[in-house]
Amino acid sequence: MIVNPPNKCAYCGSPIEAEQRWVREKVYQPALAGHDPTYRRYHADLFGEEELSCWEKHQMEIETARMTPRAA
């Protein structure tokens, strides 16, 4: 189970400061049926010269994994 402190980004691990925008992802874990969901937080703003935020990078990884064929 991945558990990050509520003030850390689940993608880059950097702190999410009070003035920064962030996105919260609700995660249900089937193995823990009956338990409350957990949450992951991601930076929503760009850093310096970055073209994508941590949230956008996370979404791209999910989409790439979905589109990549799995070995049988």
HELIX and SHEET records of a PDB file:
HELIX    1   1 PRO A   30  LEU A   32  5                                   3    
HELIX    2   2 CYS A   54  MET A   67  1                                  14    
SHEET    1   A 2 TRP A  22  VAL A  27  0                                        
SHEET    2   A 2 THR A  38  HIS A  43 -1                                        
END                                                                             
